[in-house]
């Protein structure tokens, strides 16, 4: 049954991680812009789209069952089929509010109840797909092959970011301009994304290997296997919360990204909002270029340079410069809200500065989660940390829209700057506990 040796990893790893990224960015990023363009008020939009993070926050609860039920390959293909179907149905059933209602910004979120249900289904399928894909990556290859392709999987996941936030948004913007019909433009765009996912799913049915090691960790005669899973799960949870400094670590994971958690939810609504409402009045395709392409490129560049710096001087020495880069670039959006420039180059430069700082500062956050996860249950404990990471983005995002509606864009971005104090405070606490050697590349490497 095994054909893993006959299929080159080049034929499935790039597409697997490209597919892993597309639904995530559609659910968590593109949906924000789509609802904003449909005229949904920021308060309702931010509240409900933030709840879409929930599956990634809770995925540790069902991750053990991906191990014991069916194969990883089965989970991958099945989840891809579910995501493809969900986005196709979403495109075909997407409500079409009138132009006057969109222009007034009074489209009720209740009109999109079925759309949100489909986004939630896609989100749960995507989170489950993440679990299966990462597990399959490890069991379908030798350790040397895993190391060789780790950069490839990361690159194609990042390309999915550019595709989702850049290409898909730019296509939607072109269709808006061509047809003069916003709902139709988004129906076609989401439908095209669903067709792409369907084609990649069909490709994976034939091209993802069937390694002999990919078997469910439960057999018909092992009636106690599920009980062992629950017992092991309980042990990983208890040991996580018994780690020294666990509550400080949780506070750090929940609060370090607070400014960005507020900011990221209101970025695209601000860019497309009418100038008389305090926004920049950008076209959708301009957002795809400035935020979804240039911004993402500088986000990735910041992450790469952050990793290089951390490998040279270690996590402890990196914390302060990275925390500074996480906070200070938020001033870019204060500048944009005050000046309201019309020049696309100026706007793109501000976005590039902010995204570079975020990418650079986020490196410290990722390294800290790895540092805290060290120990017997490293993989499981890191999964718990990523759940706190998702929670740190979900909760502030739920209230960001209502705060913005109360304060206006300019004062909202000033409020984000004030939240930087929280980042500084938790960085101060974490700095005292981090080992000076952690993350630093050894001279013998």
N, C-alpha and C positions, 0 to 999 in steps of 0.2 A: 504493500500500500504506500510505501514511502517513495516520493519522487523529489525529495528535497535536494538530492545531489544533481538532479538533471535540470533544475531551474536556477539560473544565476540570480543572486540577490539584487543585481541591478534591474532585474525585470519586475520586482515587486516591492522592494523597500521604498524607492522614491514615490511610487503611486500610493502605497499604503499610508505614508505619512502626509502626503498631499491631501488625501481623503480625510485623514484624521483632523486636519486643520480647517478645511472648508466649512463643515457644519458648525464648528465652534465659533468661527468668526461671523457666519451668517446669523447665528442665534444671538450672540452677545454684542456684536458691533453693528452689522448691517441693519438689523431690526430696529435699532435706535434711530438711525437716519430715515428708514422707511416710515416709521410711525410719525416722526417729526414732519416729514414731507406730506404725510396724509392729513396734517392739521391737528394731531392729538396734542392736548396741552402737556407741557413739560412735566408737570407734577405726576399725572397719571402715567405718562410714557415711562418716566424714570422708575417709578414704583414697580410697574409690572415687568419691564424688561430686566430690572435687577433681580427679580425673583427667578428669572431664567437661569441664573447662576446656581440655583439650588441643587440640581443633579450633580454638579462637580463638587459641591460642598459635602454631599452625602454619599458619594460613590463608594467610600470605604465600607459602607454597610452591606453592600451586596457583592463586593469584589471577591470574597471567598467562594461564592457560588459560581463565579465564572471559572474557577479552578475545578470544581467538583461536578459540574453539569456540562456535558458535551465537550467538544474540543475547542481550542482557541480559534482555530480556523472557522469552525461553524459559527462562533459568536461574531467574528469579524464580518463574514459574508452576510449573515442574518441582520446584523445591525446596520450595515450599509444599505441593504434592501429596505429596511424600515425607514431609514433617513431619506432615501430617494423617494419612497412613496409619500412620506409626510410632506416633503417640500413640493412634490407634484400636486398633491391635493390642496396644499396651502395656496399654491399659485392659481389653481382653478377656482378656488372658493374665496379668494381675497376680496373683501368688500370694496366698493367703489364710491366713496363719498363724493358729493358734488364739488365743483370748483369753488363755489361761494363758501361752502362750509370749510373747505381746506384753507382758503384765504383768511377766513375769520379765526382760524385756530381753535375751533370749538368742536372738533370731531370727537365724540365720546369713545373711550377705550372699549366700552361695552359693545360697540359695533364689531370689534375684532376678537370677541370671545373665542370663537372657533379657531381663528388664526393663532391665538395664544396657546390653545390646547395642542395644536399641531406643532408649534414651536417647542412646547414642553416635551411632547413625545420625541421629537428630534433631539432635544437636549439629553434626555435619559438614554436614548440610543447612542448618542455621541459619547457620553461619559462612559458607558459600558464598552463601547468600541475602543476607547483609550486603554481601558484595563486589559482587554484581550490583545490588542495590537502590541502593547509593550511586553506582555508575557510571551506572545508568539515570537517576537523579535529575538528574545533570549533563547528560547528552546529550539528554534529553527536553524540556528547557526552555531558554529564553534565560537569559543571566546575570542579568537583572533579575528574572525570575521565580524563579530559584534563590535570590536574596537575599530576595525577598519571602516565600518559603515555608520558609526555614530555621528560623524559629521554630515554624512549624506542625509540621514533621517532628519537631523536638525535643520539642514538647509531647505529641504522640501517642505517641512512644516512651516518655515518662515516664508517660503514662496507662496504657501496657501494664505498667509497673512496678507501679502501684497496682492494676491489674486482677489481675496475676499474684500478687503478694505479699499483696494485700488481699482482693479479691473471691473469687478461687479458693480461697484458704485459708479464708475465712469460710464459703463454701458447703460445703467439706469438713467443717468443724467442725459446721455445722448438721446435715448428714447423719449425722455420727457420733453426735450427740445424739439424732436422730430414730430412727435404726435400731439404735443400740447395737452397730454392727458397723463397726469401723474399716476393714478391707479393702474392704468393699462401698462405704463412703462414698467412698474414694479411687478405686475403679473408676468410679463414677458421675461423680465430679468430673473425672477425666482424660478420660473419654469425652465429657463435655460440652465440654471444651476442644477435643478433636479435631473434634467436630461444628462448633464455631464456626470453627476454622481451615479446615475443608472448605468451609463456606459463603463465607468470605472469599476462598478460592482460586477458587471458581466465579465470584464477583463480579469478581475480577481478570482472569479469562480474557476477560471482555467489556469491562471498564472501563479496564484499563491500555492506554495508547495504543501505537501502532506507529510511532514516529518514523522518518523516513528515515535518520537517522544511526545507528540501532541495527542495525548489521550486524557480523558476525564479522570480526575483523581478519586473516583468512586466506582465501584463495580456492583453488580447485582447481589453479590454475596456479602458485601460489607455494610451491613445495616447500621453500624455504629460510626461510619465515616463522617456523616453529617454532624453527629455529636462531637466528634473530635475537632471538626472545623470550628464549631461554636466555642469549644473549650480553648482552642488555640487563639481564636479571635479575642476572647475575654482576657487571655494572658497578655496579648500584645497591647490591649487597651490599658490594662492595669499597670504594666511596666512603663508605658508612656507617661502616665500621670504620676509615677513614682520617681521619674527622673529628677535629679537635682536642678533647681531653678526652673521647673516646668511652667509655673505661673508667670514668671518674668518673660519666658520665651513666648508664651501665648499672647501676652500683652504686646510684645514686640511684633509678633506676626500679625496681630489685629490692627495695630496702630501705625506702623512704619509707613504704610502706603496711604494713610488717611487723606492727605491733600490730593493725591492722584485719583483716589477712589471717587471723590467728589467731582474732580475736574473732568475725568474721562467720560462721565455720563452726560455732561453738558457741552462737550467740545463740538460735536457735529451739529446739535441744535443751534448753538451760538453761530456757527459758521454759515448756516443757511437761513437764520432768522432775518426778518426784514430790518433794515438799518434804523427805521424809526422805532423799532422795538429794542434797539441796542445791539443787534447782531451785525453780521458783515454782509448779508444778502448775497452770498456766493451761490453759484449754480452747482447742481449736484455733481456734474462732471469735473468742476473745479475742485470740489472737496475730494473727489477720487484721486486727483493728481496731487494736491497739496498735502492732504492728511493721510490718504490711503496709500500713496506711493512714496513721495518724498519723505513724509513723516515716518513711515515704516522703515525706509532705508536707513534713516538716521537713528531710529530706535535700535535696529540691528547693529549698526556701527557702534553705538554707545555700549551695547552689550558685549560686543567683541573686545573693545578696548578696556572695558571694565574687567573682563576675565583675564586679559593680559596683565593688567596692573595688579590684580589680586594674586596672580600666580607669582609675581615678583616680590611683593611686600607682605602678602598674607591678608587674611580677613580683618584682623584687628586694626592694622594700620590703614586699611582701605575704608573702614566704616565711616569715618568723618568726611573725607572727600566725596564719598558716594552719597552720604546723607545730604551733603550740601548740594550736590547735583540733582538730587531727588526733589529738593525744595525750591531753590533759587530760580530755575527756569519757569516755574509757575508764573513769575512776573511777566513772562511773554504774553500771557493771555490778559493780564491787567492792561498792558500796553495796547493790545488789540482792541480791548473793550473801550478804552479811553479815546484812542485816536481813530478807530474804525477805518483803517486804510482800505483803499480800493485796489491797490497794486498787488497783483497775485504773487509777485516775487517777494515783496515785503511780508505778506501773510505766510508764504511758504517758509521763509527764513525763520520767522518766529516759531512756527510749528516745528521746524527742524531742530531749533535750539531746545525747545521744551521736550521733544521726543528723544533727542540725544541724551539729555540729562536724566530722563526717566529710565532709558535703557542702561545707562551707566550706573545709576543709583540702584536699580533693581538687582544688579549683580550681587551686591552685598546681602540683599534679602534672600536670594537663592542659596548663597553660600552659608548663610546663617542657618537656614532650614537643614542643609546637609550636615552642618556642624552639630546641631542639636539632635539629629537623627542617629548619630554614631552609636553603635552598640549592637546587641544581639539581634534585634528586630529592625535593622536599619531600613529595609524596604517598606515595611508596614508603617513604621514611625514617620518616614518621609511622606507617605500617603496621607497620614493624619495631618501633617504640617501643611500639605497642599490644600486640605479641606479648610483649615483656618485661613489660608491665603484666599481661597474663594469667598469665604465668609467676610473677610476684610474688605472685599470689593462690593459684595452684595448689599450689606446693611447700609453703608453710607449712600450708595447709589439709589436705594429705595427712597431716600428723603431729599436727594439732590434737586430734583425737579421742583418740589414744593418750596424749597428754600430759594431757588432761583426765581420762581414766580413772585415770591415775597420781596426779595431784595433787588431784582433786576440783574442783568448780566455783570455790570461793572462791580457792584457791591458784592455779588456772589464770588467773583474771582478774588476780591480783596479778602473775603472770608476764607477762601482756600489758602491764601498766604498766611493768615492767622493760624490755620490748622498745621502749618509747618512747625509750629512750636511743639506740637505733639510728637512729630518725627524726631526733633532734636532731643526731647525728653527721653523717649524710649531708646534712642541710640546711645545716650549717656549711660543708661542703666545696662544695656547689653554690652557696651564696650568694656566694662569692668569684669565681665564674666568670660569673655572670649579668650581662648588660648592664643598667644602671640605667634605660634608656629603654624596654626591651622590655615590651610589653603596655600601656603608658600611652597613653591616648587623647590624640591631638594636639589642640591648641587650635583648629586650623583645621578639624577634622572637623565 
